[in-house]
Amino acid sequence: MSYQVLARKWRPKNFMQMVGQQHVLKSLQHALDAGRLHHAYLFTGTRGVGKTTLSRVLAKSLNCLKGVSSTPCGVCSACIAIDQGRFVDLIEVDAASRTKVEDTREILDNVQYAPTEGRYKVYLIDEVHMLSTHSFNALLKTLEEPPRHVKFLLATTDPQKLPATVLSRCLRFHLRPMAQGDIEQYLAFLLVEEKVSFEKTALAVLAQGAKGSMRDALSLLDQAISYGQGVVKHEDVVTMLGAVDRDLVLKLLEGIAEQNALKVIELTEQFAHSVADYSASLEELIAILHRLALAQVAPSALAQHEQHLNALAQMMNAEQVQLYYQIALTGYQDLIVAPDQRVAFEMLILRMLAFTQIDEAATSRSKPTPAASLSPSGSALSSPISSSASAAGAQQGARQAAMAVARQELSRTGGGGAPRLLSSAQASYQNDKTNSHIERAERSFVGEQPHGEQKNVQQAKSPEVSFDAGSQHDSQGQQASAQLNWHELMRQLRLVGVVKQLAAHCCLHSFDGNTLILYLDPQHAGLKTARTEQSLLQALHQRLGQVQLLIELKRSSQETPAAQGVRIAKAEHAGAVDAFVQDAKVQALQTEFGARVDESSIQWIKP
């Protein structure tokens, strides 16, 4: 017996064997069992989702010798004849090859005659949208009021091309693209029945390549079995399809998250040798970023085979994932006009490396500024404004006031020792309406200071600000801060990515010269992974030698670098607000026009 392809051999013969499309099957089964039969059905959907197969099963249910039902027997002469394609009362018409009105009239001339063998004469018109306008006009009257023994089953991949007069005369069912999981399960079942060895990961690649079409999946499976000489392997399927290696894309995203430029460049070289279609690579990258965003919002929503994405999702925050997704989406459009797709793809990846989150407060502090001093009473912030800048108005005043606050904060934290708290007068500037700025600062961390700025900070002479009586630091934490300034050390380590986030949310507990013990608030426990802890330890080795690192999930009264960044950002904003509302022009607007100041919209403009 000659070989029969899998798509034909495993074509479903009843509703129970159909995969997916339950919304359509349920309606048809209930209609058949209740005897509520329409005279014309229209099945729409992309290729390979079961339109023709469903039509044949429906024709079998209508003409089964044991009666009209949703469960045809499959053994009577009518069922066997339909399965073999020789049932005389099932007239299959390929509208793509019979588009003329004469062909349609020839078919309609035989509609009036009773069926020869079956209960109904069934007209199955495939790709019905290919009929000409005159053919549709000739079909309309018969389609509206056909003889009782006639049923029309229409199938199309492009229902938009059908006239509204035809659509209104049919009961329409849209068949959706097959879910990737359903395709994988069916392929696995089929291979077990065919006694063919396979790897599950290979089936995932085949299902993805089918793009929702079961027929395409079966055709690709036939090809994979031949390519692998009776065995379906992941590596063979990837090579056969020229598909994108998902693991390679994951490694690339991991390198971007770690800000490891060398690793990213090496991986792009691998892409150049193993990937033929950069568009497909970018599609896979976009798909993974979508799953990462989903993992960050609802980790339980991931499928079982996607659980490994949770680790990668923890390496990036939500803003980074959204930024990378938008960069990839824009880059996908650029591939069309790029003279070299490889160059366009590599530039897109480098763009992801270049666009990283920047701590706004830290960036503003990284610029060298003249020293400023705090008034001895500690009750007000001094903001020296030069006479040449006094005419610049409210904007210049707000800028200089905010700069003064930033310089005062740096003068208290740049010289070593434990971080100091704001005075009571400074704390009074904090306003509830600045939550949006505070939340943005919480997502960023303390940046690096140029050597020139550190020099200016050390030269600035400002009176010591004592701790409030209510604030308490444990004795061990104070001793550790005296031995090692964690804030200054973190700036020197030049950390990036998730490792920087981990370090910024830690505070120093103790350091005896060999073991460095850090406290991490339990609410940030997700930052502490084996990978991030190892990366932080390697950075510490470069500054402190071969020390040991221990990170404990405990709360501490000490201020972390991240909290310090938030505190300084609040003070900067408070200074800008104070300078703005004290401006004479602003006060005049409030007096004359009843204007109100939206303090949350005021930002310190960096010089």
C-alpha positions as CSV (number, residue, x, y, z in Angstrom):
1,M,0.0,0.0,0.0
2,S,1.3,3.5,-0.9
3,Y,2.3,5.9,1.9
4,Q,-0.4,8.3,3.0
5,V,0.6,11.7,4.4
6,L,-0.2,12.3,8.1
7,A,-2.6,15.2,7.4
8,R,-4.8,12.8,5.3
9,K,-4.3,9.7,7.4
10,W,-5.2,11.4,10.7
11,R,-8.1,13.6,9.4
12,P,-10.8,13.5,12.0
13,K,-13.8,11.4,11.1
14,N,-16.3,12.7,13.8
15,F,-16.7,15.6,16.2
16,M,-15.0,13.8,19.0
17,Q,-11.7,13.5,17.1
18,M,-11.6,17.3,16.3
19,V,-8.9,19.3,18.1
20,G,-10.0,22.7,19.5
21,Q,-12.8,24.8,18.0
22,Q,-15.1,23.8,20.9
23,H,-17.2,27.0,20.4
24,V,-18.2,25.7,16.9
25,L,-18.5,22.0,17.8
26,K,-20.8,22.7,20.7
27,S,-23.2,24.7,18.5
28,L,-23.3,22.1,15.7
29,Q,-23.7,19.1,18.0
30,H,-26.6,20.7,19.9
31,A,-28.3,21.7,16.6
32,L,-27.9,18.2,15.2
33,D,-29.3,16.5,18.3
34,A,-32.2,19.0,18.5
35,G,-33.0,18.8,14.8
36,R,-32.6,22.6,14.4
37,L,-30.8,22.5,11.0
38,H,-30.0,25.6,9.0
39,H,-29.9,25.4,5.2
40,A,-26.6,27.2,4.8
41,Y,-23.5,27.2,6.9
42,L,-20.4,29.4,6.4
43,F,-17.1,28.4,8.0
44,T,-14.4,31.0,8.1
45,G,-10.8,31.0,9.4
46,T,-7.2,30.7,8.3
47,R,-5.8,27.7,6.5
48,G,-5.5,24.4,8.2
49,V,-7.9,25.0,11.1
50,G,-10.5,22.4,10.0
51,K,-13.1,24.2,7.8
52,T,-13.2,21.4,5.1
53,T,-12.9,18.6,7.7
54,L,-15.7,20.0,9.8
55,S,-17.9,20.3,6.7
56,R,-17.3,16.7,5.8
57,V,-18.1,15.5,9.3
58,L,-21.3,17.6,9.3
59,A,-22.3,16.0,5.9
60,K,-21.7,12.6,7.5
61,S,-23.9,13.5,10.4
62,L,-26.7,14.6,8.1
63,N,-26.5,11.5,5.9
64,C,-25.7,8.7,8.3
65,L,-28.1,5.8,7.8
66,K,-28.7,5.5,11.5
67,G,-30.2,9.0,11.6
68,V,-29.3,12.6,11.9
69,S,-27.2,13.1,15.1
70,S,-23.9,14.5,16.3
71,T,-22.4,11.0,16.5
72,P,-22.4,9.4,13.0
73,C,-21.7,5.6,13.2
74,G,-18.8,5.7,10.8
75,V,-19.5,2.1,9.6
76,C,-22.6,2.5,7.3
77,S,-22.2,2.8,3.6
78,A,-22.9,6.6,3.6
79,C,-20.2,7.3,6.3
80,I,-17.7,5.1,4.6
81,A,-18.4,6.7,1.2
82,I,-18.0,10.2,2.6
83,D,-14.7,9.2,4.3
84,Q,-13.4,7.8,1.0
85,G,-14.6,10.8,-1.0
86,R,-17.0,9.0,-3.3
87,F,-20.4,9.9,-1.8
88,V,-22.5,11.0,-4.8
89,D,-24.7,13.4,-2.8
90,L,-21.7,15.3,-1.3
91,I,-20.8,17.7,-4.1
92,E,-17.5,19.4,-3.4
93,V,-16.9,22.5,-5.5
94,D,-13.5,24.4,-5.7
95,A,-14.6,27.9,-6.2
96,A,-11.1,29.0,-7.0
97,S,-11.1,27.0,-10.2
98,R,-14.8,27.4,-11.1
99,T,-15.4,31.1,-10.8
100,K,-17.5,31.7,-13.9
101,V,-21.3,32.2,-13.7
102,E,-21.8,29.3,-16.2
103,D,-20.2,26.9,-13.7
104,T,-22.5,28.1,-10.9
105,R,-25.6,27.8,-13.1
106,E,-24.6,24.3,-14.0
107,I,-24.5,23.4,-10.3
108,L,-27.8,25.1,-9.6
109,D,-29.5,23.3,-12.4
110,N,-29.1,20.0,-10.4
111,V,-30.3,21.4,-7.1
112,Q,-33.9,20.6,-7.8
113,Y,-33.3,16.9,-8.1
114,A,-33.6,14.7,-5.0
115,P,-30.5,13.0,-3.5
116,T,-29.5,9.7,-5.0
117,E,-28.3,7.8,-1.9
118,G,-28.4,10.0,1.1
119,R,-30.9,12.0,3.1
120,Y,-29.6,15.4,2.0
121,K,-27.8,16.7,-1.1
122,V,-24.9,18.6,0.4
123,Y,-23.0,21.3,-1.6
124,L,-19.6,22.0,-0.1
125,I,-18.1,25.1,-1.8
126,D,-14.5,25.7,-0.8
127,E,-12.9,29.2,-1.0
128,V,-16.3,30.6,-1.8
129,H,-14.9,34.1,-1.9
130,M,-13.3,33.4,-5.2
131,L,-16.6,33.3,-7.0
132,S,-17.3,36.2,-9.4
133,T,-20.0,38.8,-8.7
134,H,-22.3,37.3,-11.3
135,S,-21.8,33.9,-9.7
136,F,-22.9,35.3,-6.3
137,N,-25.9,36.9,-7.9
138,A,-26.9,33.6,-9.5
139,L,-26.5,31.8,-6.2
140,L,-28.5,34.3,-4.0
141,K,-32.0,33.1,-4.7
142,T,-31.2,29.4,-4.3
143,L,-29.1,30.1,-1.2
144,E,-32.0,32.0,0.4
145,E,-34.8,29.4,-0.3
146,P,-33.2,26.1,-1.3
147,P,-35.2,22.8,-1.6
148,R,-35.7,20.9,1.7
149,H,-33.3,18.2,0.7
150,V,-30.4,20.7,0.0
151,K,-27.8,22.0,2.5
152,F,-25.0,24.5,1.6
153,L,-21.7,24.3,3.4
154,L,-19.4,27.3,2.4
155,A,-15.8,27.6,3.5
156,T,-13.5,30.6,3.1
157,T,-10.3,32.1,4.4
158,D,-11.4,35.7,3.4
159,P,-14.9,36.4,4.5
160,Q,-14.5,40.2,3.9
161,K,-14.7,39.5,0.2
162,L,-18.2,37.9,0.5
163,P,-21.2,40.1,-0.4
164,A,-23.3,41.1,2.6
165,T,-26.3,39.5,0.9
166,V,-24.5,36.1,1.0
167,L,-23.4,36.6,4.7
168,S,-26.9,37.4,5.8
169,R,-28.2,34.1,4.3
170,C,-25.8,31.9,6.2
171,L,-25.2,30.7,9.7
172,R,-21.6,31.8,10.2
173,F,-18.9,30.1,12.3
174,H,-15.4,31.4,12.7
175,L,-12.7,28.8,13.3
176,R,-9.8,30.2,15.4
177,P,-6.1,29.5,14.9
178,M,-5.1,26.4,16.9
179,A,-3.4,27.1,20.2
180,Q,0.2,26.1,20.3
181,G,-0.4,23.8,23.3
182,D,-3.2,21.9,21.5
183,I,-1.0,21.4,18.5
184,E,1.9,20.1,20.7
185,Q,-0.4,17.6,22.5
186,Y,-1.9,16.3,19.2
187,L,1.5,15.8,17.6
188,A,2.7,13.9,20.7
189,F,-0.4,11.7,20.6
190,L,0.1,11.1,16.9
191,L,3.8,10.2,17.2
192,V,3.0,7.7,20.0
193,E,0.4,6.1,17.8
194,E,2.9,6.0,14.9
195,K,5.6,4.7,17.2
196,V,8.1,7.4,16.4
197,S,10.6,8.6,18.9
198,F,10.6,12.4,19.6
199,E,11.7,15.2,21.9
200,K,9.1,17.4,23.4
201,T,11.1,20.5,22.7
202,A,11.1,19.6,19.1
203,L,7.3,19.5,19.0
204,A,7.2,23.0,20.5
205,V,9.3,24.3,17.6
206,L,7.0,22.6,15.1
207,A,3.9,23.9,16.8
208,Q,5.3,27.4,16.7
209,G,6.3,27.1,13.1
210,A,2.8,26.0,12.2
211,K,1.4,29.4,13.3
212,G,-2.0,28.1,14.3
213,S,-2.5,25.6,11.4
214,M,-2.9,22.0,12.3
215,R,-2.4,20.9,8.7
216,D,0.8,22.9,8.5
217,A,1.9,21.2,11.7
218,L,1.3,17.8,10.3
219,S,3.1,18.6,7.1
220,L,6.1,19.9,9.0
221,L,6.0,16.8,11.2
222,D,6.1,14.6,8.1
223,Q,9.2,16.6,6.9
224,A,10.8,16.3,10.4
225,I,10.4,12.5,10.5
226,S,12.0,12.2,7.1
227,Y,14.8,14.6,8.0
228,G,15.6,12.8,11.3
229,Q,15.4,9.3,9.7
230,G,12.4,8.3,11.9
231,V,13.4,10.3,15.0
232,V,12.1,13.9,15.7
233,K,14.9,15.8,17.5
234,H,15.0,19.4,18.6
235,E,18.3,20.2,16.9
236,D,17.2,18.6,13.7
237,V,13.9,20.5,13.7
238,V,15.6,23.8,14.3
239,T,18.1,23.2,11.5
240,M,15.4,22.0,9.1
241,L,13.1,25.0,9.7
242,G,15.9,27.5,10.0
243,A,14.1,28.5,13.2
244,V,15.4,30.8,15.9
245,D,17.1,29.1,18.8
246,R,15.0,30.2,21.8
247,D,17.8,29.5,24.2
248,L,20.1,31.9,22.3
249,V,17.5,34.7,22.5
250,L,17.2,34.1,26.3
251,K,20.9,34.3,26.7
252,L,21.0,37.5,24.7
253,L,18.3,39.1,27.0
254,E,20.2,37.8,30.0
255,G,23.3,39.6,28.8
256,I,21.3,42.8,28.2
257,A,19.8,42.6,31.7
258,E,23.3,42.1,33.2
259,Q,24.7,45.0,31.1
260,N,27.4,42.7,29.9
261,A,28.4,44.2,26.6
262,L,31.1,41.6,25.8
263,K,28.6,38.7,26.3
264,V,26.0,40.5,24.1
265,I,28.5,41.0,21.3
266,E,29.6,37.4,21.4
267,L,26.0,36.3,21.2
268,T,25.2,38.6,18.2
269,E,28.1,36.9,16.4
270,Q,26.4,33.5,17.1
271,F,23.2,34.9,15.6
272,A,25.1,35.9,12.5
273,H,26.3,32.3,12.0
274,S,23.2,30.4,13.0
275,V,20.2,32.6,12.1
276,A,19.1,33.1,8.5
277,D,16.1,35.3,9.2
278,Y,16.6,38.3,11.5
279,S,12.9,39.1,11.3
280,A,12.1,35.8,12.9
281,S,14.8,36.4,15.6
282,L,13.2,39.7,16.4
283,E,9.7,38.2,16.5
284,E,11.0,35.6,19.0
285,L,12.6,38.4,21.1
286,I,9.4,40.4,21.1
287,A,7.4,37.2,22.1
288,I,9.8,36.5,25.0
289,L,9.6,40.1,26.3
290,H,5.8,39.8,26.3
291,R,6.1,36.6,28.4
292,L,8.5,38.4,30.7
293,A,6.1,41.2,31.3
294,L,3.4,38.7,32.0
295,A,5.7,36.8,34.4
296,Q,6.3,40.1,36.4
297,V,2.6,40.8,36.8
298,A,1.3,37.2,37.2
299,P,4.0,34.5,37.5
300,S,1.4,31.8,37.8
301,A,0.0,32.6,34.3
302,L,3.1,31.1,32.7
303,A,2.8,27.6,31.3
304,Q,4.8,24.8,32.9
305,H,7.5,24.8,30.2
306,E,7.9,28.6,30.7
307,Q,8.7,28.6,34.4
308,H,12.4,29.3,33.7
309,L,11.4,32.8,32.5
310,N,10.6,33.8,36.1
311,A,14.4,33.9,36.9
312,L,15.0,36.2,33.9
313,A,12.0,38.4,34.8
314,Q,13.5,39.1,38.2
315,M,16.7,40.4,36.6
316,M,14.7,43.3,35.0
317,N,12.1,45.6,36.4
318,A,8.8,46.3,34.6
319,E,10.0,49.6,33.1
320,Q,13.0,47.9,31.5
321,V,10.9,45.2,30.0
322,Q,8.5,47.7,28.6
323,L,11.3,49.8,27.2
324,Y,13.0,46.8,25.5
325,Y,9.7,45.7,24.1
326,Q,9.1,49.2,22.5
327,I,12.7,49.2,21.2
328,A,12.2,45.8,19.6
329,L,8.9,46.7,18.1
330,T,10.3,49.9,16.5
331,G,13.4,48.0,15.3
332,Y,11.1,45.4,13.6
333,Q,9.8,48.2,11.4
334,D,13.3,49.4,10.7
335,L,14.4,46.0,9.4
336,I,12.2,46.6,6.3
337,V,14.1,49.7,5.3
338,A,17.6,48.8,6.6
339,P,20.2,48.1,3.9
340,D,21.7,45.3,6.0
341,Q,19.4,43.4,8.4
342,R,22.3,42.1,10.5
343,V,23.5,45.7,11.1
344,A,20.0,46.8,12.0
345,F,19.6,43.9,14.4
346,E,22.9,44.5,16.1
347,M,22.1,48.2,16.4
348,L,18.8,47.4,18.0
349,I,20.6,45.2,20.6
350,L,23.2,47.9,21.3
351,R,20.3,50.4,21.7
352,M,18.9,48.2,24.4
353,L,22.3,48.3,26.1
354,A,22.6,52.1,25.8
355,F,19.1,52.9,27.1
356,T,19.3,52.0,30.8
357,Q,17.5,53.5,33.7
358,I,19.2,56.5,35.2
359,D,18.8,57.7,38.7
360,E,17.6,61.3,38.3
361,A,18.7,62.3,41.7
362,A,22.1,60.6,41.3
363,T,22.6,62.2,37.9
364,S,22.0,65.6,39.3
365,R,24.5,65.1,42.0
366,S,27.1,63.8,39.6
367,K,27.8,67.4,38.3
368,P,30.5,69.4,40.2
369,T,28.9,72.4,41.9
370,P,30.2,75.1,44.3
371,A,30.0,74.3,48.0
372,A,27.0,75.3,50.0
373,S,26.4,75.6,53.8
374,L,23.6,75.0,56.1
375,S,22.5,77.8,58.4
376,P,23.8,77.2,62.0
377,S,20.3,77.0,63.4
378,G,19.4,74.2,61.0
379,S,16.0,75.7,60.6
380,A,16.2,77.0,57.1
381,L,18.0,76.2,53.8
382,S,20.3,78.9,52.6
383,S,20.3,79.4,48.8
384,P,23.0,81.9,47.6
385,I,21.8,83.4,44.4
386,S,24.1,85.6,42.4
387,S,23.0,89.1,41.3
388,S,23.5,88.2,37.7
389,A,21.0,85.3,37.9
390,S,18.4,87.2,40.0
391,A,16.7,88.5,36.9
392,A,16.1,85.0,35.5
393,G,12.8,84.6,37.3
394,A,11.1,81.8,39.1
395,Q,12.7,79.1,36.9
396,Q,16.3,80.1,37.9
397,G,15.4,80.5,41.5
398,A,13.9,77.0,41.7
399,R,16.9,75.6,40.0
400,Q,19.4,77.2,42.4
401,A,17.4,76.3,45.4
402,A,17.3,72.7,44.4
403,M,21.0,72.7,43.6
404,A,21.7,74.0,47.1
405,V,19.8,71.2,48.7
406,A,21.6,68.6,46.6
407,R,25.0,70.1,47.6
408,Q,24.1,70.1,51.3
409,E,23.1,66.4,51.0
410,L,26.3,65.5,49.3
411,S,28.4,67.4,51.9
412,R,26.9,65.3,54.6
413,T,27.3,61.9,52.8
414,G,30.4,62.2,50.8
415,G,32.9,62.5,53.6
416,G,32.4,59.0,55.0
417,G,30.8,57.8,58.2
418,A,27.2,56.9,58.8
419,P,24.6,58.6,56.7
420,R,22.9,61.6,58.4
421,L,19.3,62.5,58.6
422,L,17.5,65.7,57.5
423,S,17.0,68.4,60.0
424,S,13.4,69.0,61.2
425,A,13.2,72.1,59.0
426,Q,14.2,70.2,55.9
427,A,11.8,67.4,56.6
428,S,9.0,69.9,56.8
429,Y,9.5,70.6,53.1
430,Q,8.3,67.1,52.2
431,N,4.9,67.2,50.7
432,D,2.4,64.4,50.1
433,K,1.8,65.6,46.5
434,T,5.4,64.6,45.5
435,N,4.6,60.9,45.5
436,S,5.0,60.6,41.8
437,H,8.6,61.9,42.0
438,I,9.4,59.8,45.1
439,E,8.2,56.6,43.5
440,R,10.4,57.3,40.5
441,A,13.4,57.9,42.7
442,E,12.7,54.6,44.6
443,R,13.2,52.7,41.3
444,S,16.7,54.3,40.9
445,F,19.8,54.2,43.0
446,V,22.7,56.3,44.1
447,G,25.0,57.0,41.1
448,E,28.7,57.7,40.9
449,Q,30.4,61.0,41.8
450,P,33.3,62.3,39.7
451,H,36.5,62.9,41.6
452,G,36.1,66.7,41.2
453,E,32.8,66.6,42.9
454,Q,34.1,64.6,45.8
455,K,36.8,67.2,46.2
456,N,34.2,70.0,46.3
457,V,32.1,68.1,48.8
458,Q,35.0,67.6,51.1
459,Q,35.9,71.3,50.9
460,A,32.4,72.4,51.7
461,K,32.2,73.4,55.3
462,S,28.8,72.9,56.9
463,P,27.9,72.4,60.5
464,E,27.2,68.9,61.7
465,V,23.5,68.0,61.8
466,S,22.8,65.8,64.8
467,F,20.5,62.8,64.8
468,D,17.0,63.2,66.2
469,A,16.6,61.9,69.7
470,G,14.0,59.4,68.4
471,S,16.2,57.8,65.7
472,Q,18.2,54.8,66.9
473,H,20.9,52.8,65.1
474,D,22.0,49.5,66.5
475,S,25.5,49.6,68.0
476,Q,26.9,47.0,65.6
477,G,25.6,49.0,62.6
478,Q,27.3,52.2,63.8
479,Q,30.6,50.3,64.4
480,A,30.4,48.8,60.9
481,S,29.7,52.2,59.3
482,A,32.8,53.5,61.1
483,Q,34.9,50.8,59.7
484,L,33.6,50.8,56.1
485,N,31.3,53.4,54.3
486,W,28.9,51.2,52.3
487,H,27.5,54.1,50.4
488,E,31.0,55.2,49.2
489,L,32.0,51.6,48.5
490,M,29.0,51.0,46.3
491,R,29.8,54.1,44.2
492,Q,33.3,52.8,43.7
493,L,32.1,49.3,42.7
494,R,30.4,50.7,39.5
495,L,27.6,48.1,39.6
496,V,24.9,47.9,37.0
497,G,21.5,46.2,36.5
498,V,20.0,43.9,39.1
499,V,23.3,43.7,41.0
500,K,23.2,47.4,41.5
501,Q,19.6,47.2,42.7
502,L,20.6,44.5,45.2
503,A,23.5,46.5,46.6
504,A,21.4,49.7,46.8
505,H,18.8,48.0,49.0
506,C,21.4,46.5,51.4
507,C,22.9,48.2,54.4
508,L,26.1,47.3,56.2
509,H,25.9,45.3,59.4
510,S,29.5,44.3,60.1
511,F,32.8,43.8,58.5
512,D,35.7,42.2,60.3
513,G,38.2,42.3,57.5
514,N,37.3,38.9,56.2
515,T,33.5,38.6,56.2
516,L,31.1,41.3,55.0
517,I,27.6,41.0,56.4
518,L,24.8,42.9,54.7
519,Y,21.2,43.2,55.8
520,L,18.5,43.2,53.0
521,D,14.9,44.1,53.8
522,P,12.7,40.9,53.2
523,Q,10.4,42.9,50.9
524,H,13.3,43.0,48.4
525,A,14.2,39.3,48.8
526,G,13.5,38.8,45.1
527,L,16.7,40.6,44.3
528,K,18.8,38.1,46.2
529,T,19.6,35.2,43.8
530,A,22.7,33.1,43.4
531,R,23.6,35.0,40.2
532,T,23.3,38.5,41.7
533,E,25.0,37.5,44.9
534,Q,28.0,36.0,43.0
535,S,28.3,39.1,40.8
536,L,28.3,41.4,43.8
537,L,31.0,39.2,45.5
538,Q,33.2,39.4,42.4
539,A,32.9,43.2,42.4
540,L,33.8,43.3,46.1
541,H,36.9,41.1,45.5
542,Q,38.2,43.8,43.2
543,R,38.0,46.4,46.0
544,L,38.4,44.5,49.2
545,G,40.3,41.4,48.2
546,Q,39.2,37.8,48.8
547,V,36.5,38.6,51.3
548,Q,33.4,36.5,52.1
549,L,29.9,37.9,51.6
550,L,26.8,37.1,53.6
551,I,23.4,38.7,52.9
552,E,20.8,38.2,55.5
553,L,17.1,39.0,55.0
554,K,16.6,41.3,58.0
555,R,15.3,44.8,58.6
556,S,17.7,47.5,59.8
557,S,17.3,51.0,61.0
558,Q,20.3,52.1,58.9
559,E,19.7,54.0,55.7
560,T,20.3,52.1,52.4
561,P,21.7,53.8,49.3
562,A,18.3,53.5,47.7
563,A,16.6,55.1,50.7
564,Q,19.2,57.9,50.6
565,G,18.4,58.6,47.0
566,V,14.7,58.9,47.8
567,R,15.5,61.2,50.7
568,I,17.7,63.5,48.7
569,A,15.2,63.5,45.8
570,K,12.5,64.6,48.2
571,A,14.7,67.4,49.5
572,E,15.6,68.6,46.1
573,H,12.0,68.7,45.1
574,A,11.1,70.5,48.3
575,G,13.7,73.2,47.6
576,A,12.5,73.7,44.1
577,V,8.9,74.0,45.3
578,D,9.8,76.5,48.0
579,A,11.8,78.7,45.6
580,F,9.0,78.6,43.0
581,V,6.1,79.5,45.4
582,Q,8.2,82.4,46.9
583,D,8.7,84.0,43.5
584,A,7.0,87.4,43.2
585,K,5.6,86.6,39.8
586,V,4.1,83.4,40.9
587,Q,2.5,85.1,44.0
588,A,1.2,87.8,41.7
589,L,-0.6,85.2,39.5
590,Q,-2.1,83.6,42.6
591,T,-3.3,87.0,43.9
592,E,-4.7,88.4,40.7
593,F,-6.1,85.3,39.0
594,G,-6.6,82.9,41.8
595,A,-4.1,80.5,40.4
596,R,-3.1,77.4,42.2
597,V,0.3,75.8,42.2
598,D,0.4,72.0,41.4
599,E,3.5,71.2,43.4
600,S,3.7,67.6,42.0
601,S,4.4,69.1,38.6
602,I,7.4,71.2,39.7
603,Q,10.7,69.6,38.7
604,W,14.2,70.7,39.4
605,I,15.7,71.6,36.1
606,K,19.3,70.4,36.0
607,P,21.8,73.2,35.0
